[in-house]
Amino acid sequence: MNVLVINCGSSSLKYQLLDMSNEEVLAKGLAERIGIDGSVLTHEAPGQDKVKFEQPMPSHKDALNILMAALVDPNHGVIKSLDEISAVGHRTVHGGEAFTDSVIIDADVINQLEVVSELAPLHNPANLIGIRACQELLPTVPMVAVFDTAFHQTMPAKAYMYPLPYELYEKYKIRKYGFHGTSHKFVSREAADLMGKKIEDLKLISCHLGNGASLCAVLNGKSVDTSMGLTPLAGLEMGTRCGDIDPAIIPFLANKGYAIDEIDNIMNKKSGVLGVSGVSSDFRDVESAANKGNQRAKLALDIYHYRVITTIGEYVAAMNGVDGIIFTAGLGENSSTSRQAICNGLKFLGIKLDPVANSKRGEATIISDKDSKTTVMVIPTNEELMIARDTLSLVK
């Protein structure tokens, strides 16, 4: 069975076609600048050169038409007919409280996604565009929505409720939802396999560390707390996002003459590692600057590592212990120095890193020494595969 995975942004579309008999990626690609001049779709398949389609894409449907044609093209395609696509899995950012797991998409699901779009105005409308476009082009193929928020719907109320007037939750559903759920779900299951144990018997902390970053406490296979909140702005310092700050800073800046949209832009796009370092939102650039003596760059990294360390401490307390810590995503998978700095702050957990194992990249591996009291792992995340697995399990 071939499953097509679609991830729609406001002006982009990422895709993968997977053969689920062996979980092999048959093709993948990215359409960029949809609805903007200079649209381009880059398509690649194993063993073939990348192919670029530089042509107008006024809508996501146009981008989908190009990628469908690429999949069946006699020169660089990987299937003979679109009939070989058995199902489509859609990454959907926000499911609110309505969805506790992935679901087959029908009219009622689409209606509920429209209702919850106010909680993710930058993401859900784009996800809906992709769903509708796929339904037009593949009307008989089952579609599945896989939510970034669903994995966190097992959090207890004491973890997801904010201490605000309760009527704000009743009226507007203001609460912690959490994100990166598909990634946290995937790596926590992979970690159990790597440790040779049942996930139902483990206390794990998943560290999804990249330009966007979040931590998740996974108790017996279920999310019991996570660092992002109502929106992906909360929690850790990130590439351009501030993470948790004193909320009184917002009215303070408003009284200084800043408009609310301006404050929102500062917190989401001008803060974090970029805002503190003044160098870049790319951790590679910031690490390079810090190594050359740039003190603000060093401070930005120190804040980042400190926030991760203290949040791990919170989750150890929340679960009354921890068996394994997982590093994943761009920084988590590739920066041995950041992993080392974070683990140096967790010596109370009896962590000892194996320096040779910690230097590896791109493979799932245990990086802690055999004498370490807590197992530390690097596991490359694969959200597309997790989406494809959920899609397969539902449509079968």
C-alpha positions in Angstrom: 0.0 0.0 0.0 1.4 3.4 -1.0 0.6 6.3 1.3 1.1 10.0 0.2 1.9 12.3 3.1 1.0 16.0 2.6 2.2 18.9 4.8 0.7 22.2 3.6 2.0 25.6 4.8 0.5 29.0 3.7 2.7 29.2 0.6 4.4 25.8 0.6 3.7 22.1 0.3 5.9 19.2 1.4 5.2 15.6 0.4 6.4 12.1 0.6 5.2 8.9 -1.1 5.9 5.8 1.0 5.5 2.1 0.2 4.1 0.9 3.6 5.0 -2.8 2.8 8.6 -1.9 3.8 8.2 1.8 4.8 10.4 2.8 1.9 10.3 6.4 0.7 9.5 6.2 -3.0 9.6 10.0 -3.6 9.6 13.3 -1.8 9.6 17.0 -2.6 8.8 20.5 -1.7 6.7 23.2 -3.5 7.6 26.7 -2.6 6.3 30.2 -3.2 2.7 29.0 -3.9 0.7 32.0 -4.9 3.8 34.1 -5.3 6.0 34.9 -8.3 8.9 32.4 -8.7 7.0 29.2 -7.7 9.1 26.1 -7.8 8.6 22.4 -7.0 11.6 20.3 -6.3 11.0 16.5 -6.7 13.4 13.7 -5.8 13.4 9.9 -5.8 16.1 7.5 -4.5 18.8 6.9 -7.1 17.6 9.8 -9.4 18.7 13.4 -9.8 16.5 16.1 -8.3 14.0 17.6 -10.8 12.9 21.2 -10.5 9.6 22.5 -11.9 9.7 26.2 -12.2 6.2 27.2 -13.3 3.3 29.3 -11.8 1.4 27.8 -8.9 -1.4 30.2 -8.1 -2.9 27.7 -5.7 -2.1 24.6 -3.7 -4.2 22.6 -6.2 -1.8 23.7 -8.9 1.2 22.5 -6.8 -0.6 19.2 -6.2 -1.3 18.8 -10.0 2.5 19.2 -10.6 3.5 16.8 -7.9 0.9 14.2 -9.1 2.3 14.5 -12.7 5.8 14.1 -11.3 4.9 10.9 -9.5 3.7 9.2 -12.7 6.1 10.8 -15.2 7.8 8.1 -17.3 11.2 9.6 -16.8 11.4 10.4 -13.1 8.1 9.1 -11.7 7.9 6.2 -9.2 4.3 4.9 -9.9 2.5 4.1 -13.2 -0.9 5.6 -12.2 -2.4 7.7 -9.4 -4.5 4.6 -8.7 -1.5 3.2 -6.9 -2.0 5.9 -4.1 -4.0 4.0 -1.6 -4.4 6.8 1.0 -3.3 10.3 1.9 -2.2 11.4 5.3 -2.4 15.1 6.1 -0.3 16.8 8.8 -2.8 19.0 10.6 -1.4 21.4 13.2 -4.3 22.0 15.6 -7.1 19.6 16.6 -8.2 21.4 19.7 -10.0 19.2 22.2 -12.1 17.6 19.5 -9.5 15.2 18.3 -7.5 12.9 20.6 -6.1 10.8 17.8 -5.7 10.7 14.0 -9.0 10.4 12.1 -10.4 9.6 8.7 -11.5 12.9 7.1 -15.1 13.5 6.4 -17.4 16.5 6.2 -17.8 16.7 10.0 -14.0 16.6 10.6 -13.6 19.5 8.1 -16.3 21.5 9.9 -14.6 21.0 13.3 -11.2 21.9 11.8 -12.7 25.2 10.6 -14.1 25.9 14.1 -10.7 25.3 15.7 -8.8 27.3 13.1 -8.9 30.4 15.3 -6.5 28.6 17.6 -4.0 28.2 14.8 -4.8 30.9 12.2 -1.4 30.6 10.5 -1.5 26.8 10.1 -5.0 25.2 10.0 -6.4 27.2 7.1 -3.4 26.1 5.0 -3.9 22.5 6.1 -7.6 22.7 5.1 -6.6 24.1 1.7 -4.4 21.0 1.1 -7.1 18.6 2.3 -9.7 20.1 -0.1 -7.3 20.2 -3.0 -6.4 16.5 -2.5 -10.1 15.6 -2.3 -10.7 17.3 -5.7 -7.8 15.5 -7.3 -8.2 12.1 -5.6 -11.9 12.0 -4.9 -12.1 8.2 -4.2 -8.9 8.0 -2.0 -9.4 7.9 1.8 -7.8 10.9 3.6 -6.5 11.0 7.2 -5.8 14.0 9.4 -2.9 13.5 11.8 -2.7 16.2 14.5 0.3 17.8 16.1 -1.8 18.3 19.2 -3.5 14.9 19.5 -0.6 13.1 21.3 -0.9 15.7 24.1 -4.6 15.1 24.7 -3.7 12.6 27.4 -2.3 15.4 29.7 -4.2 15.7 33.0 -6.1 18.9 33.7 -3.5 20.0 36.3 -1.0 20.1 33.5 -3.0 21.7 30.7 -5.2 24.2 32.6 -4.0 27.8 33.1 -4.8 29.5 36.4 -7.0 32.1 34.7 -10.8 32.7 35.3 -12.4 29.3 34.4 -14.9 31.0 32.1 -12.1 31.8 29.7 -11.6 28.1 29.2 -15.3 27.5 28.9 -15.8 30.3 26.3 -12.6 30.2 24.3 -10.9 26.9 25.2 -7.8 28.7 26.4 -5.5 26.0 27.7 -2.2 24.2 27.0 -2.4 22.1 23.8 1.2 21.4 23.0 2.7 20.8 19.5 5.3 18.5 17.8 3.1 15.7 19.1 3.7 13.5 16.0 7.5 13.8 16.5 7.3 13.1 20.3 5.1 10.1 19.6 7.5 8.7 17.0 10.7 9.1 18.9 9.3 7.8 22.2 8.3 4.6 20.5 11.6 4.3 18.8 13.3 4.9 22.1 11.5 2.0 23.7 12.6 -0.3 20.9 16.2 1.0 21.2 16.2 0.3 24.9 14.6 -3.1 24.4 11.7 -2.4 26.7 8.0 -1.9 26.6 7.0 1.8 26.3 4.2 1.1 28.8 7.0 0.5 31.4 9.1 3.6 30.7 9.4 7.3 31.8 10.8 9.2 28.9 11.6 12.9 28.2 11.6 13.8 24.5 13.6 16.9 23.5 12.6 18.1 20.1 15.2 20.8 19.7 15.4 22.9 16.5 14.4 26.4 15.4 11.1 25.5 17.0 11.6 23.5 20.2 9.5 21.7 22.8 10.0 19.0 25.4 7.5 16.3 26.3 7.1 14.1 29.4 6.0 10.6 28.2 4.8 8.4 31.0 4.0 4.8 30.0 3.7 5.8 26.4 1.4 8.8 27.0 2.1 12.6 27.1 1.6 14.0 30.5 3.1 17.4 30.0 4.8 19.5 27.3 6.4 22.8 27.1 4.4 24.5 24.3 1.0 25.9 25.3 -2.0 27.4 23.6 0.3 28.3 20.8 3.8 27.2 19.7 5.2 30.5 21.3 5.4 29.1 24.8 8.1 27.2 26.6 11.7 27.1 25.6 13.8 29.8 23.9 13.7 29.1 20.2 15.3 30.4 17.0 13.1 33.5 16.8 10.5 32.9 19.5 10.9 34.1 23.1 9.3 31.1 24.9 8.0 31.7 28.4 8.3 35.3 29.7 6.6 37.4 32.3 3.2 38.1 30.7 3.2 41.6 32.2 5.9 42.5 29.7 3.1 42.7 27.1 1.1 45.5 28.7 4.4 47.2 29.8 5.4 47.5 26.1 1.9 48.5 25.1 2.1 51.4 27.6 5.4 52.4 26.0 3.6 52.8 22.7 4.1 49.4 21.0 1.0 48.1 19.1 -0.2 44.6 20.0 0.7 43.3 16.5 4.2 44.7 16.9 4.6 43.0 20.3 3.4 39.7 18.8 5.9 40.1 15.9 8.7 40.8 18.4 7.9 37.7 20.5 7.5 35.4 17.5 10.0 36.6 14.9 12.6 38.8 16.6 13.3 37.1 19.9 14.9 33.9 21.0 18.4 33.0 19.9 18.2 35.6 17.2 17.1 38.4 19.5 19.7 37.7 22.2 22.7 36.9 20.0 22.0 39.5 17.3 23.7 37.1 15.0 21.2 34.6 13.5 18.3 32.3 14.2 20.5 29.4 12.8 22.2 27.6 15.7 25.2 26.8 13.5 25.9 30.5 13.0 25.4 31.2 16.7 27.6 28.4 17.8 30.3 29.5 15.4 30.1 33.1 16.7 30.2 31.9 20.4 33.3 29.9 19.6 35.0 33.1 18.3 34.3 34.9 21.5 31.0 36.6 20.8 29.5 37.0 24.3 25.9 37.6 23.2 26.0 34.5 21.1 27.3 32.5 24.1 24.6 34.0 26.3 21.9 33.0 23.8 23.1 29.4 23.9 23.5 29.4 27.7 19.8 30.5 28.0 18.8 27.8 25.5 20.6 25.0 27.4 19.5 26.3 30.8 15.8 26.3 29.7 16.1 22.7 28.4 17.9 21.6 31.6 15.3 23.2 34.0 12.4 21.9 32.0 13.8 18.4 32.0 14.0 18.8 35.8 10.3 19.7 35.9 9.4 16.6 34.0 11.5 14.3 36.2 9.5 15.7 39.1 6.2 15.3 37.3 6.9 11.6 36.5 8.8 11.0 39.8 11.8 9.8 37.8 13.1 9.2 34.3 14.4 6.2 32.5 15.5 7.8 29.2 16.1 11.2 27.6 15.7 11.6 23.8 17.4 14.3 21.6 15.7 14.8 18.3 15.1 17.4 15.5 17.8 19.7 13.8 19.8 20.8 16.8 19.0 17.7 19.0 20.2 15.3 16.3 23.2 17.2 15.0 24.8 19.3 17.8 27.0 17.1 20.0 28.1 20.2 21.9 24.6 21.2 22.9 23.8 17.7 24.0 27.0 17.7 26.1 26.1 21.1 27.6 22.6 20.0 28.5 23.7 16.7 30.0 26.4 18.5 32.0 23.6 20.2 33.8 21.8 16.9 34.6 24.5 15.1 36.6 22.1 14.6 39.4 20.4 12.0 37.1 23.7 10.0 37.0 24.2 10.7 33.3 27.5 9.8 31.7 27.9 10.4 28.0 30.0 8.2 25.7 32.0 10.8 23.8 32.4 8.6 20.7 28.7 7.7 20.5 27.8 11.4 21.1 29.8 12.4 18.1 27.6 10.3 15.7 25.0 11.9 13.5 22.0 10.7 11.5 21.3 7.4 13.2 19.3 6.2 16.2 21.8 5.5 18.9 22.3 5.4 22.7 24.9 8.1 23.5 25.2 7.4 27.2 27.9 5.2 28.8 26.9 1.7 29.9 27.4 2.9 33.5 25.0 5.8 33.1 22.0 5.7 35.5 19.8 7.4 32.9 19.8 6.3 29.2 20.4 9.1 26.8 19.6 8.7 23.1 19.7 10.5 19.8 16.8 9.5 17.5 16.2 11.2 14.2 12.6 12.2 14.0 10.4 11.1 11.1 7.0 12.8 11.3 6.2 11.7 7.7 6.6 8.1 8.6 4.5 8.5 11.8 1.8 10.2 9.7 1.9 7.3 7.2 1.7 4.7 9.9 -1.3 6.3 11.5 -2.9 6.6 8.0 -2.3 3.0 7.3 -3.7 1.8 10.6 -6.9 3.7 10.0 -7.6 2.9 6.3 -6.7 -0.8 6.6 
